[in-house]
Amino acid sequence: MFSAPAGAASKRTCRSGETVFVKDGVRVFEAGREDDAWYACGPRTVKPWRLWSVQPAYGRFEVIAKIGDKVVFEGDGWGEGGGERTFLGWFDAGTSEVRRGELAGGVSNQPYEVALAADGSLGVLVGSEDGELALRVGYLGMTRARGRLRDELVLATPGARVPGTLAFEDGDRSLGWALQDGSARRVPVTAEAVTCTSGTTLVEGGGARVFEVFPNQRTSRGFQADVLAACARGETVPRRLAVADVHEQRHWAVSLARAGDRTAFQAGGVGVGVLDAATGAVGFTRPHEVTSVEDVAVADTGEVVFTGTASGSGATSRFVGRLTTGGWERLATLGGADTVDGSFTVAGGRVRWQVKDGLPQSVPLAGETAIDCASGTALLDRDGLRVFEVLPAASDDARLLACFGGAPVELLRAPRDGSWVVTELTREHGRVALHVAADAHLDWDHVLSVDAAGHVRLARSDNDSLWAPSLRDATIADDGRVAIAVKGSRRWWIVAFPRGRQRVVARPRDGVRVGSLAFSADGARVTWSDRRGRPHHART
């Protein structure tokens, strides 16, 4: 898919194509006879030399820098099936030699700085195309093979660096850069071993240290290893907490929360740890079946809580969890997709958070042992109605409850990793009607009504078109039955729920005037007006 750079190009001259770079007698140009291809000529070049081409695929080419006689370039290529490969190389203006090697990231590689060794090896600071994210320092060494540099060996994450300071040091045996605190970092180009003094520090205190290091070792998938390691106080041999592939470009970035001597951290979006400066101990776990960890907090008493999602959960089923001796447990559903930055805390025996575009939430650190109208995660809370989810302590289920002018009344139950999305439809006859959309774990959505005395009229909805944005009107009968008007892309339905099941009772061709839907006095029919105001009815 991506052609080799070796060899001079035939049927082209150094005046061909469209110029993309020219300096000090060097000209780099694109010639488009065979898809995308880029060439270079130096002051003494007779024929142009091909630097990069993609056939048949898609690609990008950029000259990054000219260092001495060498023009450093980047070439990207990707095919119809996805995947991206990025190469870094140089063209020597004096000898017309071309060399290149592949960068390690499998998705997005954007070089931000390059350094050139005397033998032609390259040092590079690489990040994401979306900004300086997941930065790493890498090394592409010389080989005896014509036209080749060694593929990137990742050496380190740079930390809080001073831009523009990447350089070879120690006779080109190391790469170094300056840090913003006035210190400097140096890493051997052969990569670091995993020791208690190597790598980039992520968390430290009380003689303990958690760090990230990139040894010249391969994972079972054949990619270079990205190791998260720790040394507790007094330890001289590191513990490897977790290992990832450099290819995935998900470095062990951490977020921290502190309480007293303890620092809780999440690493790489999949693991949770705690460092105790008083004892010098470090603990770390990747909670079983948890696919992502977003926030982390630690109580004064040492308990660690986090927000995340788990394998098998639906899109709405995000939760608050607590680490336990044997693993972890769910304390509450999150109530939204994401938390407000800095809102996830634990103090006074309660975990608190705020979801974006949602309500403030809290749950006891010990779990919900008693249920009242202030319990659980609120899904609706307005005008005397509160609908909330509870994960009771020492149980295996999730419960949906409502308070509507009285004590809590249970609406539905689900597996503990289930969740719901609730929409208020209307209020009539001292009742409120709700549409309850199920998480992917659950079989059915529901339409129900509930009154202040706790009487619930529940019906199952099995129509895929019955989702909240399509519900245009609703009404409640004296006995609590609900009817709704649903608008699809081209047609309308009037839906009733006799005997607890959904039934389409009419398909209005002229639409429904919103606000006109009602039950007849005897409850046997549902009535409505069309867009022109003409009355209609159907038996329920």
N, C-alpha and C positions, 0 to 999 in steps of 0.2 A: 504493500500500500504506500509506503514512504520510500522513495528511491535513495540509493546511496549517493554520497556527494563526490565520490572519487571520479577522477578523469575529467579531461577537458571536454567541453560541449562542441559538437559538430554543427556546421551550418549556421553558426552565430558568430558575430564579431563583438568586439568590445564597445561598439557603438549601437548595438541592438537594444531593443526593449525599452522599458520605462524606468528611469533612474529612481531608486529609493534611498541611495546614500552615495555621497561623493566627498572625499577628503584626502588631502595629501597624495594625490595621484591614484587613489583607490576609487573604483566605481562599482557599486552594487546595483543590479537592475533585475526587473521582472520581465520574463519573456513568456508569453502565453500560448505558444503553439501546442503544448501538451498539458492542458489544464493549468495548474499553478506551478511555476518553477522560477527559481531565483539564482542568479549567477554573479560572479565577481571577476574583476580584472585589476591587476596591480600595475605599477609603472613599467614593469618589464614583461607583462603577460602578453603572449602572442594570441592565445585563444581563451575565451571566457571559461571559468571553472564553475561547475554547478555546486551550489551550496545546499539547496533544499528543494524538494518537489514532492507533490502528493498526487498519486495516480492509482486508481480513480477514487478520490476522497475529497475532503475539504481541509483547508489548511490556512495557516497564517504565518507570516515571517516578519521579523523585526531585527534591525541592527541595534544592539544594546550599547556598545561602546567601541572606541578604538583605543587600544593600549599598546603603545609602541608601534610595531609593524603589524600587529594583529587586530583584525576587525572581528569583534565578538558578536555572534548572532544567535537568535532563538528561532526555532521552527516548531510549529504545532501542527498536528494532523488528527483528524477524527473521521470515522466512517458513518454510514447510514445507521448501523446498529448501535451507535453510541460508543463511549470509551474515547479516551484522549491520550495521545502520546506527545511528549514535549522533549525536544532535543536542544542541547546547548553546544555551540561549537565556535571555531574561529577560522579565519582565512588569513594566511601570512602574505603580506603584500610583497615581501622580498623574495620568497621562494614559491609562491602560488600554492603552498600546501594547504589542504583543507582537512580539519578534524572535527569530530562531533561525538557526543555521548548523550545517553538518555537520562532525563531527570526522573526522580523516584516516585513522584506523586501520580496517582492514577486518574485524577479528575481535573485538577486545575493547577497549573504551575506558572507563576509569574515571577521572573527574576527581577529583583530590586537593586542588587549590587553584585558586581563581579570583581574578582582579583585574579591576576595572572602571575604564575610562577615562572622562574627562569627557564624551566624545561618545557613550558607550554601547558602545564596542568592548570585547571581553573578552580577557583573557589567561588561560591555563589551563595547569596542570600535569597531564598525563594519563599514566596507566599502564595496567596490566592489572588485571582484576577479581580475579586470583589473588594480588594483592599489588603492591607498588610495583616492578614489573618493566618494563623497556623504557620508562622514564620519558622524557617529552619536554615541552618548553615550546612552546606554540602560541598563535596569535593569530587571533581572529575579528573582523575590522574591520567598521565600519558601511558600508552601501551606501545608494544612493538608492531602491532597491526597497522597497516597503512590506512589512513583516514579515520582512525578510531581514537576516541578518548574512553576511558573506563566510565561505565554508567555511574550515576551519582551515588556516592557513599554519604549518607547523612551523618553529620558529626554532632550537632547540638541544636537546641532551641536557643535563640540569642538572648532572651531576657530583655530588660529595659536598656536597649542599646543606644549608642549615639550614631545616628545615620551617617553613612559615608566613611566609616572607619574600618571596614573589613579589609584585611591585608594578610599576606603571607608573612610569617615570622620564623625565627629559629632556623635559618637556612632553608626556608620553604618546607620545613618538616611540620609546621603548625599553621593553623589559621587563627587570627586573633581579631578582636574588636573592642572598642571602648564601651563602658557602661555609664549610664547617666549618674550613678552615685560616685563617679570619679575613679572607679576601679577598672580593671581590664580583664577580659576572658581570653584564654588560649586553649585550643583543642588540637591534639595531634591529628594529622591527616590520615592516619591509619585507624582512627576512631578510638573511643575510650572504652576501657574495660568497666565492668560494673563493680565499683568499689564504694566504700562509704564516703569518699571524698570526690567522686566523679560526678558528672552530670550537672543539670540545672536544678537548683533548689526550688521546690514548690511550697513546702511548709517546713518550718523548723521551730524549735523551742525546747528548753530544758535538756539540751544535749541530744535531742532526737532530730531526725531529718528525713523528709520525704522528697524524692528527687526523680527526675526523668533523665534517662541516658540511652544512647544509641550505639550499642556494641556492633562490631562487624560480625553479626550472627544472623541466621535466617530462621524465620518461623516455619511452621509446618506447611504453609502455603507457598513458601519459596521467596518471600519478601524479607527485606531487612527488618529486624526487630526494633520496636519502640518500647522500652522497658520502664515501668513505674516501679520504683524500689524504695525501701525504707531501711534506716538504721536506728534502732532504739538506743537510748543512752547506754554507753558501754559496749555496744556491739561493734565488731570489726568486720563481720561478714554480712553483707546486705541481704534482706529478704526481698525477693521479687514478688511484688503485690499483684501485678498484672502485666500482660504483654499484648501489644497490638502490632499491626502491620504498618510500616511507614507508608506503604502504597495507599492506604485509606485516608491519609492526611487528617487524622483525628488525634492530634497530640494530647497529652495528658494535662490539658489546661484545667486549672482548679478554680473553684469559688469557695470562699471561706466564711465561717461564722464562729464567733468566739464567745465564751462564757467562762469567766474566771481563768483557770489554768488550761482549760480545754479549748482546742480548735477543731471544729468539724470541717470537713472539706468533701466536695464532690469532685471527682476526677474523670475527665474524658466523657462526661455525660452518662456514665454507666456504673460508677462505683462510689461508695461512701466510706469515709474514714474519719478517725478522730486521733489527734495527737494530744497527749496529756503532758504538759510541761512540768507538772509537779512530780510525776513518776518517771518521765522520760520514755513512756510507752507509746507505741503506735499500733492502732488497729485499722483494718481495712476489709471491706467486703463488697462483692458484686452481688446484690440481692437476687436470689433465684427468681427467674422469669420476669424480672424488671428490665424493660428494654431501654428506658431512658430515665435519668435522674436530673431534675432541673434545679431545685432549691434545696438547701440544707441548713439546719439550725441545731443548736445544742443547748440543753437545759443546764441550769446551775448544778443539778444533781447528776449530770452526765449523760442523760438519755439523748439520743440523736434521732431527729426526725427529718423527713425529706418529702419532696413532691416528685411524682413521676408517673409513668405509664408502664403497663405490664403486657407481656405477650398474650394475645387473645382478646384484649380489651377493645371495645369499640372506640370511635373517635372522641366520644364525650366522656369516656371513663378514665379520667385522670384522678389521682388520689393523693392523699397525705398518708405517709407510712411512718412507722417507728421501728428502729432496729431493736431486736430482742436477742437474748442469749443464743437462741437456736436459729435465728434468721431475721424475719421481719413480719410485721402485721399491718393491715390497713386500719387507719383510724377514721378516715372520712373521705368522701368524694371531694374533688377540688371545687366544683361549681362553675368551671369555665376552662378555657384553653390555656391561659397563661396568667401568672401572678404579676402584680405590680412590683417593679423592682424594689427590693429592700423591705417588702411588706411581710415576708415570711419570717416569723419570730416565735420564740417559745419563752414564756415567763409566767410565774405565778400558777404553774400547773396547767396552763392552757397553751395550745398552739394556735396562732393567729395568722391570717393572711387576707389579702384583698385581690380578687381577680379583676383583670382588665374588663371594663364595661360590665362589671358585676357588683356583687354585694360584699361587704366585710364579712368574714367567716371566722369561726373558731371551733375548737374541739378540745375536750379534756385530754391531757397528755396520757392519762391512764385509759382512755377510751370512754365511750358513752355507756355508762352503767345505769342511768335512769333517763327516761325520755319525757320531756315536757315541751312546751311551745317555743322554747329558746334553744332546743337541741338541734344538732345536725347541721347540714349544709343547706342554706336557703336557696331555693330555685326561684320562688316568687315571694315577695314580701311587700304588699301594698293594700291599703284600704281595708284593713282588718283581716286580710287573708295572708297566711304564711304556708307555703308548701315547701317541704324539706326532705332531704334524704338522710338516713341514719344508718351507720354500721354499728349495731350494738356490740358491746364488748362480750367476749366469750360466746359468740354466735357465728354461724356460717352464712348468714344472709344479709342482704341490703333491704331497707324498708323505705317506702315512700309514704309520708304522712302529711296531713293538713291540719291547720288550726284556723277555724272560721267562726270566731266568736265564742268558742268553747274549748274543751280539752282536745288534745291530739287525737286524730282518728286515722287509723291505718288505711291506706288506699291500695297498695300493691306490695308484693315481695319479689325478690329476685336473688340470684346467686350473689355472693358478696362482692364480686368484681363487676356487677352490673351497675347501670345508672340510667337516668331518665332526663328528658328535656320536656318541660311543662309549659303549656301556653294557656292562658285564660281566654275562654271563648265569650262568655256572657254571664250576667247575673239576672235572675228572675225568681219570684216566688220564694224569696229567702234562701235561694240556692245559688251556687256558683258552678258553672260548667267548665271543664278542663279537657284539653287534649294532651295526652301523655305519650310522647314518642320514646320508644324503647332503644336502649343501647343495643349494639349488634349481638350481644349475648342472649337477648330475650326474643321470644317468638312473635309477639304481637304488640302493636300500639293499642291504646285504649282511649275511649271517650267516656267521661263520667261526670256526675254531679254530686255535690255534697252540701249538707245544710249545717247550721250551727249545732244541732242536736247530734250530729255525727252520723246521720243516715246517708249512705252512699249508694248511688245507682251506677253500676259499672257495666260497660259494654266493650266488647272486643272489636277492634278495627282491623280488617285484613285487606284493605285496598291500598295498593302502593301509591295511589294518587292522593291519599288522604294525609297530607303533611301540612304543617302549620301555614306556610305562605299561600297555600291554595284554599284555605278555609275563609270564606268571605262573609258568612252570616251564621248565626246560631240562635236557638231558642230552647227553652226548658218548659216541659209540661208540669202540671201540678204534682204529678207523682214522681217527678225527677227524671223522666226520660228526656233525652236530648235529640234534637234534629239539627242538621247543619246543611249549608249550601256550599258546594265545592265547585271551583272554577278550574278546569283544565286548560290546555293550550287553545282548544277550539270549542269546548262544550261545557255545559253545566250539569251538575247532579244535585238532587235533593236526597239526602241520606238520613235515614232514621235507624234506631237501634232497638227494635222490639226483641224481647226475650234474650237480651244480652249480646246480640249479634248484629253486625252491620247489614243494612238492606237499602238498596237504591229504590226510592219510591217514585222518582220522576226525573226526566231529563229535559229541562226547559230549553226550548229552542230560542226563546227570546230573552234568555238571561234572567237574572234575579236582581231586583232593586235592594241594595244592602239596607238592612234595618227593617225589612218587611216580613221576614220569616217569623211564623208564629204557629202555635198549636191552636186548634179549635177549642171551644169551651169544653166539649166532652172528651178532648184528647184523642179522638179517633182519626183526625185528619191534621195535616200540616198545610198551612196556607202561605202564599207569598204573592208579590206583585212583580210583573216583568219590568223590563227597562222603560216601557211606555206607561207603566202604572196600572195595567190591567190585572185583575185578580185571578189567581189560580189556586187549586188545591189538589191534594192527593191523600189517599188513605195510608195510614202508617202500618 
